[in-house]
Amino acid sequence: MVVKIVPNDKANPPGKLADAELHFNDGVLDGLKLIGFAVWERRSGGGRNVTFPARQYSVNGERRSFALLRPIADAASQERVRDLVLQAYAEYEETATEAAS
């Protein structure tokens, strides 16, 4: 699996740094990608956050959402994906900084 970073060059919405996609290159999912991840600057300033693909729905006029990629049993499995996306974004940033120099 490869994480592809798509920078948010428009700076809209504020705080969104990039979109991320998981590209599968082996097994049953070979040739497919999972979209809907996003890398955000934390509002408190200290670091980055990753949001997962989600679907929105309404209950009594209130908008809610639920994650489309959820752990079966081990909640730490989401953290592994989050860390993988953050690592890919850090590598993207490093490459972009080197290219600008």
Backbone bond lengths (Angstrom), bond angles and torsions (degrees), N, CA, C in turn:
res aa  C-N    CA-C-N  psi(-1)  N-CA   C-N-CA  omega(-1)  CA-C   N-CA-C  phi
1 M - - - 1.449 - - 1.519 108.18 -
2 V 1.323 115.63 141.79 1.459 122.61 178.28 1.520 108.26 -124.40
3 V 1.330 116.27 139.45 1.463 120.81 175.50 1.519 107.63 -97.97
4 K 1.326 116.40 121.30 1.471 121.47 177.88 1.527 108.37 -102.75
5 I 1.326 115.66 128.30 1.460 122.16 179.50 1.528 108.91 -99.18
6 V 1.332 116.35 130.08 1.463 122.62 177.13 1.530 106.41 -118.07
7 P 1.348 117.56 104.31 1.469 119.82 -174.33 1.527 112.49 -63.02
8 N 1.322 114.98 148.97 1.463 121.93 176.14 1.528 107.76 -93.82
9 D 1.324 116.41 84.48 1.456 121.96 -176.24 1.527 113.28 -71.08
10 K 1.327 117.16 -18.28 1.465 121.19 -176.71 1.524 112.81 -83.84
11 A 1.356 116.86 -14.42 1.472 122.27 -176.91 1.526 111.45 56.69
12 N 1.322 115.87 31.31 1.460 120.79 178.09 1.519 108.15 -135.58
13 P 1.285 119.72 122.95 1.462 128.94 2.31 1.537 111.92 -72.96
14 P 1.338 115.79 156.90 1.462 120.22 -179.17 1.531 110.85 -58.15
15 G 1.312 115.80 138.19 1.459 121.04 177.88 1.522 114.53 92.04
16 K 1.333 117.23 -17.21 1.465 120.01 179.01 1.519 108.39 -81.62
17 L 1.329 115.51 120.14 1.455 120.86 -176.95 1.522 112.57 -91.04
18 A 1.344 116.21 -38.25 1.467 119.40 -175.84 1.527 110.51 -167.93
19 D 1.327 114.22 160.86 1.454 121.44 166.98 1.522 106.66 -96.91
20 A 1.316 116.47 156.42 1.463 120.77 177.37 1.519 108.70 -135.16
21 E 1.330 114.54 145.05 1.459 121.81 179.13 1.520 108.62 -127.73
22 L 1.312 116.97 143.43 1.460 121.24 173.03 1.516 107.37 -98.67
23 H 1.333 117.35 117.19 1.464 122.90 178.73 1.523 107.72 -102.85
24 F 1.321 116.32 122.62 1.457 121.53 -178.21 1.521 109.23 -93.07
25 N 1.333 115.96 134.48 1.454 120.04 -177.40 1.529 113.09 -128.95
26 D 1.341 115.59 23.42 1.455 119.43 178.42 1.526 109.35 -161.94
27 G 1.301 115.68 156.86 1.460 121.00 174.83 1.515 113.50 73.60
28 V 1.303 115.62 -159.51 1.461 122.71 -175.94 1.533 111.81 -63.25
29 L 1.320 117.84 -30.89 1.467 121.54 -177.84 1.529 113.00 -89.76
30 D 1.338 118.04 4.63 1.455 122.32 179.78 1.528 110.50 -52.38
31 G 1.345 115.54 129.72 1.459 120.78 179.28 1.519 114.23 88.79
32 L 1.330 117.68 0.05 1.473 121.19 179.18 1.522 109.97 -110.26
33 K 1.338 115.67 161.51 1.456 120.50 175.18 1.515 109.33 -134.70
34 L 1.325 115.19 151.40 1.459 122.25 176.18 1.520 106.64 -113.00
35 I 1.325 116.03 118.44 1.466 121.40 -176.64 1.525 109.85 -105.87
36 G 1.315 115.89 171.98 1.459 120.40 173.66 1.513 114.32 109.63
37 F 1.330 118.23 0.78 1.464 120.83 175.49 1.525 108.04 -84.09
38 A 1.323 116.64 150.44 1.464 120.34 176.96 1.523 109.19 -142.88
39 V 1.333 115.83 144.36 1.464 122.50 176.43 1.525 107.09 -105.34
40 W 1.334 115.34 127.84 1.463 121.96 -176.08 1.524 110.14 -124.40
41 E 1.328 115.50 149.13 1.460 121.17 168.98 1.522 106.48 -77.68
42 R 1.316 117.64 132.66 1.474 120.03 179.61 1.532 109.70 -64.24
43 R 1.310 115.59 141.18 1.474 120.38 -179.54 1.516 111.21 -63.56
44 S 1.328 115.97 -34.52 1.465 120.25 179.96 1.526 111.69 -74.97
45 G 1.338 116.16 -8.06 1.454 120.62 176.62 1.515 114.75 95.52
46 G 1.321 119.22 -24.36 1.454 121.38 -172.81 1.509 115.37 -88.19
47 G 1.310 118.53 72.08 1.452 120.57 172.21 1.512 114.78 111.20
48 R 1.323 114.54 -159.41 1.460 122.59 -174.41 1.520 110.62 -125.80
49 N 1.318 115.35 158.30 1.459 121.95 177.72 1.527 108.21 -134.23
50 V 1.317 116.08 153.49 1.464 121.80 176.92 1.522 108.13 -120.28
51 T 1.333 115.66 129.54 1.463 119.58 171.99 1.520 108.27 -101.83
52 F 1.325 114.98 149.54 1.455 122.71 -176.45 1.527 110.75 -100.79
53 P 1.332 117.16 160.60 1.465 119.38 176.07 1.526 109.99 -55.69
54 A 1.322 116.36 137.00 1.459 120.65 -177.58 1.526 109.97 -144.35
55 R 1.310 114.25 160.18 1.462 120.46 176.46 1.524 107.88 -119.65
56 Q 1.331 115.58 133.67 1.462 120.07 179.64 1.515 110.30 -94.12
57 Y 1.324 114.89 148.94 1.459 121.67 175.90 1.523 108.43 -150.05
58 S 1.319 116.87 165.57 1.463 121.40 -179.37 1.514 110.92 -115.93
59 V 1.347 115.21 139.65 1.447 122.92 172.77 1.519 106.46 -130.77
60 N 1.329 116.38 115.44 1.463 121.70 -178.41 1.533 111.81 52.63
61 G 1.312 116.61 40.98 1.452 121.76 177.90 1.516 114.39 80.16
62 E 1.309 118.37 -3.21 1.463 122.54 179.67 1.526 109.29 -95.67
63 R 1.335 116.61 129.02 1.469 120.84 179.35 1.516 110.41 -81.80
64 R 1.312 115.29 130.12 1.459 121.95 177.19 1.515 108.13 -132.42
65 S 1.322 115.92 168.61 1.461 119.19 176.32 1.523 109.68 -145.34
66 F 1.322 114.47 157.86 1.462 119.10 173.87 1.522 108.34 -135.30
67 A 1.327 114.69 144.23 1.462 121.17 -177.42 1.524 110.11 -69.64
68 L 1.329 116.05 138.85 1.461 121.10 178.46 1.526 112.04 -86.35
69 L 1.316 117.40 -22.84 1.457 122.29 177.14 1.522 107.04 -109.87
70 R 1.330 115.54 107.11 1.455 120.52 -174.74 1.524 110.35 -127.62
71 P 1.331 116.40 151.80 1.460 119.14 177.82 1.530 111.42 -70.76
72 I 1.316 115.65 145.46 1.465 120.54 175.59 1.525 109.15 -76.21
73 A 1.333 116.70 -49.29 1.463 120.20 -178.57 1.523 111.60 -136.52
74 D 1.327 117.62 -44.73 1.457 122.90 -174.22 1.526 110.83 -93.60
75 A 1.321 116.88 109.25 1.465 121.13 -178.52 1.522 111.78 -62.97
76 A 1.326 118.30 -23.02 1.463 121.95 -179.94 1.526 111.77 -67.81
77 S 1.323 117.77 -16.49 1.462 120.21 179.82 1.528 111.37 -63.03
78 Q 1.313 117.86 -33.10 1.469 120.73 175.88 1.523 110.52 -67.29
79 E 1.318 116.90 -36.57 1.463 120.48 179.02 1.521 111.36 -63.56
80 R 1.329 117.52 -35.63 1.465 120.68 178.14 1.527 110.54 -63.53
81 V 1.331 116.94 -41.67 1.466 120.47 178.35 1.526 109.77 -68.04
82 R 1.325 117.07 -42.78 1.472 121.39 178.68 1.536 109.99 -59.08
83 D 1.331 116.63 -45.35 1.464 120.63 179.41 1.526 111.44 -63.78
84 L 1.326 117.25 -38.86 1.457 122.08 178.73 1.534 110.91 -62.34
85 V 1.332 117.08 -43.42 1.466 121.55 178.99 1.533 110.24 -66.96
86 L 1.329 117.88 -42.07 1.458 120.89 179.22 1.533 111.14 -65.24
87 Q 1.327 116.90 -37.73 1.459 120.93 177.28 1.533 110.36 -64.70
88 A 1.329 116.66 -43.57 1.469 120.65 178.33 1.527 110.77 -62.77
89 Y 1.338 117.47 -38.68 1.469 120.00 178.81 1.528 110.48 -67.45
90 A 1.326 117.79 -40.24 1.462 121.08 178.32 1.534 110.31 -62.01
91 E 1.326 116.91 -41.07 1.467 120.95 177.48 1.527 110.62 -66.02
92 Y 1.333 116.94 -39.57 1.461 121.06 176.54 1.534 110.33 -61.03
93 E 1.332 115.68 -46.24 1.475 120.09 -179.98 1.529 111.35 -60.48
94 E 1.329 115.62 -42.91 1.461 120.50 179.95 1.533 111.20 -62.19
95 T 1.318 115.87 -43.68 1.470 120.71 179.20 1.529 110.64 -65.60
96 A 1.324 116.94 -40.97 1.474 121.14 179.81 1.524 110.42 -66.04
97 T 1.332 118.09 -38.25 1.460 122.25 178.89 1.521 110.59 -66.47
98 E 1.344 116.51 -42.94 1.461 120.81 178.55 1.528 111.19 -63.98
99 A 1.331 116.78 -38.91 1.459 120.86 -179.56 1.531 111.47 -67.19
100 A 1.337 116.23 -32.44 1.463 120.80 -179.49 1.528 112.41 -75.65
101 S 1.338 116.46 -20.10 1.481 120.57 -178.27 1.499 112.67 -78.95
